[in-house]
C-alpha cells in the first residue's frame, strides 16, 4: 500500500500535470472502487479548473475553482496517470477525467480498494470530512518526541502498531515504521507507554529523515506502486531490514527476526532494538 512518500510523489507529479488544466469530460467505466464512482458522472465537473494539488497523510486532494475538490487514495494497487486520450484504455482503468490539452487523468486499480470522490470542504484547512480524525503530519513540527510521548501515555499496544495508528501520526505504514524503529533502536514489540522520552525523540528524528530520503528517491516500489509517469520508486534499494527476515542485521550481524504485529509482518533485530 502506498505510504506517505509514495503519496507525496504522486501529489508532486499531479501538481505539475493538472494545475491550471480544465476538465472537459468525464468517463466512468466501472460502478465502484472502494466507494461508488457513479456520482462523478453527475457532479458537474466539466468546465472546472484544477487550482492546486495537496496531500494529507496518504490522501491526495485536487482542488477545483468552484471550492470543491477531488479526494483520492490509492488502496493496495491504485495507479494514476496523466496521458493522451489516444492511448487505449487499460483493463482496470475505471475513470478518465478528460483535460483541455488532449490528455486525461486516468485512474487504474486492479483490486478496487482505491478511492476517488468529489467533496465540499467540511473541516479546517479545507479537507474532506473523512480526513478529520487524522493525526499530525510526520514531517511537520507537530510531530515531536514530546507529542509522541504524551500520546503514548496509557497505551499498552506494541509500539509498531502505535506509530502506524493514523490518529497518532498519519502516513507512516509498515515499510517506514519498520525502518524507522530499526534506525531508532526500538523493539517493535515494546508496549508504547514504555517508550522513554529519548526513544520518542529518536523515533521522530529517524522517521523524518527516512521519509525525506524516500520522497527524494520517488518512494518504494515493493509490489504494485508506480509513480504517475510509470516509474518505480528507488528507495526500496535502500531499505535495511524490511522484508529481510533471516538475513544478517546490517549493524550487528545477528539474524533478523520476523513477528506478526497487528496482522502485519514486522522484521527487527533482537540485538539492536530494545
ZIURZI-V694685 format. One record per residue. N is the residue number from 1. RES is the residue in three letters. PHI is phi in radians with two decimals (NA if undefined). OMEGA is omega in degrees with one decimal (NA if undefined). BURIAL is b if it has 24 or more other C-alpha atoms within 12 Angstrom, else e. Layout:
<<N RES PHI OMEGA BURIAL> <N RES PHI OMEGA BURIAL>>
This chain:
<<1 UNK NA 177.5 b> <2 UNK -0.98 176.9 b> <3 UNK -1.85 -172.9 b> <4 UNK -0.98 -178.9 b> <5 UNK -1.06 179.0 b> <6 UNK -1.20 178.2 b> <7 UNK -1.09 179.4 b> <8 UNK -1.17 176.6 b> <9 UNK -1.17 174.9 b> <10 UNK -1.11 179.2 b> <11 UNK -1.01 -178.0 b> <12 UNK -1.08 179.6 b> <13 UNK -1.17 179.2 b> <14 UNK -1.20 176.6 b> <15 UNK -1.03 179.0 b> <16 UNK -1.19 -172.9 e> <17 UNK -1.48 -170.3 b> <18 UNK -1.86 -174.2 b> <19 UNK -1.04 -179.1 b> <20 UNK 1.55 -179.8 e> <21 UNK -1.48 177.5 b> <22 UNK -1.73 174.4 b> <23 UNK -1.40 -177.5 b> <24 UNK -1.99 178.9 e> <25 UNK -2.90 179.7 b> <26 UNK -2.28 174.5 b> <27 UNK -2.12 178.3 b> <28 UNK -2.03 -173.7 b> <29 UNK -1.79 -177.6 b> <30 UNK -2.33 -177.9 b> <31 UNK -1.23 -173.8 e> <32 UNK -2.83 160.0 b> <33 UNK -1.96 175.8 b> <34 UNK -1.15 175.8 b> <35 UNK -2.23 -176.7 e> <36 UNK -1.08 174.5 e> <37 UNK -1.69 -174.8 b> <38 UNK -1.09 177.9 e> <39 UNK -1.04 178.1 e> <40 UNK -1.10 -176.8 b> <41 UNK -1.26 -176.2 e> <42 UNK -2.00 -175.4 e> <43 UNK -1.54 179.7 e> <44 UNK 0.95 178.5 e> <45 UNK -1.41 180.0 b> <46 UNK -1.06 -179.6 b> <47 UNK 1.65 179.8 e> <48 UNK -1.36 179.9 b> <49 UNK -1.91 175.3 b> <50 UNK -1.36 -175.6 b> <51 UNK -1.73 178.7 b> <52 UNK -2.91 176.5 b> <53 UNK -2.30 -175.8 b> <54 UNK -2.17 177.5 b> <55 UNK -2.35 171.5 b> <56 UNK -2.39 -174.3 b> <57 UNK 1.05 179.3 b> <58 UNK -1.70 179.0 b> <59 UNK -1.64 174.8 b> <60 UNK -2.05 -178.2 b> <61 UNK -2.15 172.2 b> <62 UNK -1.79 -179.3 b> <63 UNK -1.42 -179.5 b> <64 UNK -1.93 -173.5 b> <65 UNK -1.31 177.0 e> <66 UNK -1.78 178.2 e> <67 UNK 1.64 177.5 e> <68 UNK -1.51 177.8 b> <69 UNK -2.74 173.3 b> <70 UNK -1.96 178.3 b> <71 UNK -1.84 -179.1 b> <72 UNK -2.36 174.1 b> <73 UNK -2.41 -166.3 b> <74 UNK -1.84 172.5 b> <75 UNK 0.88 179.3 b> <76 UNK -1.63 -169.3 b> <77 UNK -2.46 -178.2 b> <78 UNK -1.26 176.5 b> <79 UNK -2.35 175.5 b> <80 UNK -2.02 178.8 b> <81 UNK -2.40 168.8 b> <82 UNK -2.16 -174.2 b> <83 UNK -2.66 -172.7 b> <84 UNK -1.04 174.9 e> <85 UNK -1.18 -179.0 b> <86 UNK -1.29 177.3 e> <87 UNK -1.29 -177.7 e> <88 UNK -0.99 179.1 e> <89 UNK -1.11 175.5 e> <90 UNK -1.36 -172.6 e> <91 UNK -0.98 -174.1 e> <92 UNK -1.86 171.4 b> <93 UNK -1.48 -170.3 b> <94 UNK -1.79 -175.9 b> <95 UNK -2.48 166.6 b> <96 UNK -2.08 166.3 b> <97 UNK -1.86 -176.0 b> <98 UNK -1.30 -176.0 b> <99 UNK -1.93 -174.8 b> <100 UNK -1.35 178.1 b> <101 UNK -1.90 178.4 e> <102 UNK 1.54 176.6 e> <103 UNK -1.79 177.1 b> <104 UNK -2.50 166.3 b> <105 UNK -1.41 -172.4 b> <106 UNK -2.14 -176.4 b> <107 UNK -1.96 178.4 b> <108 UNK -1.98 175.6 b> <109 UNK -2.73 -177.4 b> <110 UNK -1.12 -174.5 b> <111 UNK -1.59 177.2 e> <112 UNK 1.08 174.1 b> <113 UNK -1.65 -177.5 b> <114 UNK -1.40 -175.3 b> <115 UNK -2.39 170.0 b> <116 UNK -2.57 -176.7 b> <117 UNK -2.43 168.8 b> <118 UNK -1.53 178.5 b> <119 UNK -2.45 169.3 b> <120 UNK -1.91 -175.2 b> <121 UNK -0.94 -177.7 b> <122 UNK -2.30 -178.4 e> <123 UNK -2.28 175.8 e> <124 UNK -0.96 -177.3 e> <125 UNK 1.59 177.6 e> <126 UNK 1.33 179.6 b> <127 UNK -1.69 174.6 b> <128 UNK -1.18 -175.5 b> <129 UNK -1.11 -179.0 e> <130 UNK -1.17 179.1 e> <131 UNK -1.77 -172.3 b> <132 UNK -1.09 -173.8 e> <133 UNK -1.69 -179.8 e> <134 UNK -1.26 178.3 b> <135 UNK -1.36 -177.3 b> <136 UNK -1.17 173.1 b> <137 UNK -1.22 -176.3 b> <138 UNK -1.17 179.3 b> <139 UNK -1.64 -179.5 b> <140 UNK -1.67 176.8 e> <141 UNK -1.19 178.7 e> <142 UNK -1.19 -179.3 e> <143 UNK -1.62 -174.9 b> <144 UNK -2.41 177.2 b> <145 UNK -1.04 179.9 b> <146 UNK -1.11 -179.6 e> <147 UNK -1.17 -179.7 e> <148 UNK -1.17 178.6 b> <149 UNK -1.10 178.8 b> <150 UNK -1.12 -179.3 e> <151 UNK -1.19 -177.3 b> <152 UNK -1.41 -177.7 b> <153 UNK -1.02 178.5 e> <154 UNK 1.36 -178.8 e> <155 UNK -1.62 -175.7 e> <156 UNK -1.69 -179.0 e> <157 UNK -1.23 176.9 e> <158 UNK -1.03 -176.8 b> <159 UNK -1.03 178.1 b> <160 UNK -1.08 178.2 b> <161 UNK -1.16 -179.0 b> <162 UNK -1.08 -176.5 b> <163 UNK -1.35 174.0 b> <164 UNK -1.64 177.6 b> <165 UNK -1.35 -176.0 b> <166 UNK -1.16 174.2 b> <167 UNK -1.42 178.0 b> <168 UNK -1.52 175.8 b> <169 UNK -2.69 -171.6 b> <170 UNK -1.75 172.0 b> <171 UNK 1.82 -180.0 b> <172 UNK -1.62 179.2 b> <173 UNK -1.82 -170.6 b> <174 UNK -1.10 -176.7 b> <175 UNK -1.07 -171.6 b> <176 UNK -1.38 172.3 b> <177 UNK -1.16 179.2 b> <178 UNK -1.03 -177.1 b> <179 UNK -1.19 -178.0 b> <180 UNK -1.23 177.6 b> <181 UNK -1.15 177.0 b> <182 UNK -1.13 -179.5 b> <183 UNK -1.08 -178.9 b> <184 UNK -1.50 179.3 b> <185 UNK 1.26 -176.8 b> <186 UNK -1.95 177.2 b> <187 UNK -1.18 -177.8 b> <188 UNK -1.12 -178.8 b> <189 UNK -1.50 -176.9 b> <190 UNK -1.02 173.8 b> <191 UNK -1.00 -173.6 b> <192 UNK -0.99 -175.3 b> <193 UNK -1.21 -179.6 b> <194 UNK -1.59 174.6 b> <195 UNK -1.15 175.5 b> <196 UNK -1.38 176.4 b> <197 UNK -1.08 178.7 e> <198 UNK -1.10 178.0 e> <199 UNK -1.15 177.7 b> <200 UNK -1.11 176.7 b> <201 UNK -1.04 -177.5 b> <202 UNK -1.11 179.9 b> <203 UNK -1.07 -179.9 b> <204 UNK -1.05 180.0 b> <205 UNK -1.08 -177.7 b> <206 UNK -1.21 179.6 b> <207 UNK -1.07 178.8 b> <208 UNK -1.07 -178.5 b> <209 UNK -1.13 -178.7 e> <210 UNK -1.17 179.2 b> <211 UNK -1.09 179.2 b> <212 UNK -1.12 178.0 b> <213 UNK -1.13 -179.7 b> <214 UNK -1.16 176.9 b> <215 UNK -1.05 -179.1 b> <216 UNK -1.09 -178.9 e> <217 UNK -1.58 178.8 b> <218 UNK 1.49 -179.6 b> <219 UNK 1.51 -177.9 b> <220 UNK -2.12 174.0 b> <221 UNK -1.68 179.8 b> <222 UNK -1.66 -177.3 b> <223 UNK -2.32 -172.3 e> <224 UNK -1.75 -169.7 b> <225 UNK -1.13 170.8 b> <226 UNK -2.39 174.9 b> <227 UNK -1.26 -176.0 b> <228 UNK -1.04 179.3 b> <229 UNK -1.50 178.7 e> <230 UNK 1.57 -177.9 e> <231 UNK -1.34 175.9 e> <232 UNK -1.57 173.9 b> <233 UNK -1.22 -174.5 b> <234 UNK -1.61 -173.6 b> <235 UNK -1.23 178.2 b> <236 UNK -0.99 179.8 b> <237 UNK -1.24 -176.9 e> <238 UNK -1.73 -179.3 b> <239 UNK -1.16 -174.2 b> <240 UNK -1.53 -176.0 b> <241 UNK -2.30 -178.0 b> <242 UNK -1.01 177.9 b> <243 UNK 1.27 -174.7 b> <244 UNK -2.00 179.9 b> <245 UNK -0.95 179.7 e> <246 UNK 1.60 177.6 e> <247 UNK -1.43 -179.6 e> <248 UNK -1.35 175.7 e> <249 UNK -1.03 -179.5 b> <250 UNK -1.22 178.3 e> <251 UNK -1.69 -172.0 e> <252 UNK -2.02 179.0 e> <253 UNK 1.55 178.8 e> <254 UNK -1.19 178.5 e> <255 UNK -1.13 175.9 e> <256 UNK -1.31 180.0 b> <257 UNK -1.93 178.9 b> <258 UNK -2.34 174.9 b> <259 UNK -2.27 175.7 e> <260 UNK -1.69 177.1 e> <261 UNK -2.27 -178.8 b> <262 UNK 1.05 178.8 e> <263 UNK 1.39 -179.1 e> <264 UNK -2.07 176.4 e> <265 UNK -1.22 -177.5 b> <266 UNK -2.24 178.9 b> <267 UNK -1.52 179.8 b> <268 UNK -2.78 176.0 b> <269 UNK -1.83 -178.6 b> <270 UNK -1.19 178.5 b> <271 UNK -1.56 -174.0 e> <272 UNK -1.55 -175.1 b> <273 UNK -1.89 -175.2 b> <274 UNK -2.09 NA e>>
